């Protein structure tokens, strides 16, 4: 290598290291969201908007161009919008202590006037329920043969044999852990104040044993999910302390597969695995033959041939956002601005039907896409720089990304599955790990039921209580047709029918 070539190479390394230091400094001390400044104008003439909210949330807010009319300010929510109309109402009428006028004449009630309303809270409480079975005797049979004929009523099957746990009690433990992200050990004081002294091991045992009762519903959701034409997937590290053959600090993984937002029957399925290898991806999607939207992780490559793989523009955007942040010229980033315009259009079309959305993408997004790839093909960046890595990632995903133009059923990004994974990650920051594979499997089951209930607009705690009350009463082996009745959307229909019957009776 000549001295001149060595100088060029050293300058290149200095530039890469300087960029790396700037990037890590902003990651450590700068803002955490991937928000771009809405007041900065793009160098592009037809800039329709930019990302102006954190990409992780999957929400894109509308941003106007300099020539456009400013967006209307959103009105504040009224009390009627913030308080659920399903809340029970108790009327308290304030009467005069002495129903007499100042002259001592008797008053007559002529009406009432609304003054204000308040929300009252009823604290949770525990009570013991003791079960007895009634014993009956048939005197006629006894007179006939002279022998006592005793018949006893059959009690309902216990949720967990020889345990104090009831469906409502375990459902509350599940609600606190998997909805409120409260670890089991932090729940102990609350339960003690309510009148029961428990141990963390007891609560963990309840969570695992109860998950076995609802595992049939989990399996039915998994089977239903595999029949969908479109799915989204993601995965994240998850620590299990007592994983056979692995040290406590090693990484296990939680995988998520979910239906797309346009699907009427929403399913979010979590699956625990001790590996991130493509072999588990093959196992998870073994009965699926449709279209899968995921990131660029190579573990999904083993699925090609059976499924059609589609990319995620949020992951692409994140790479170019990091490059623009390290470079310090956010507003001048051509690829970032083009992607922002794509997302602005998607925000506008999010409630359209798949057919209309596909047509809009072909007519408007395709033009932005051509400009994006043209810029990529002409760009010059060192491979190890942030921009070089972003370009390499985009080129590797080019075919998968371009497929979205013709698939209106799929969103422009995989943010829906990332939001579901974020629910698990928030919990993981609190409970940190699972002690055993059985606990990790139970976590996957309960997260599936909780997130699927949320996606179908039903109360997870009420749904789980219902499952824990009904499923133990079934035989150990019952057919799929019986299980289908307990899936979230059928639970919703059941509740709707019950409410209609109550209204009719009233």
Beta strands, then each sheet from edge to edge (+ up, - down):
strand 1: 135-137
strand 2: 150-152
strand 3: 230-238
strand 4: 252-259
strand 5: 268-273
strand 6: 291-293
strand 7: 308-310
sheet 1: 1+ 2-
sheet 2: 5+ 4- 3+ 6+ 7+
end
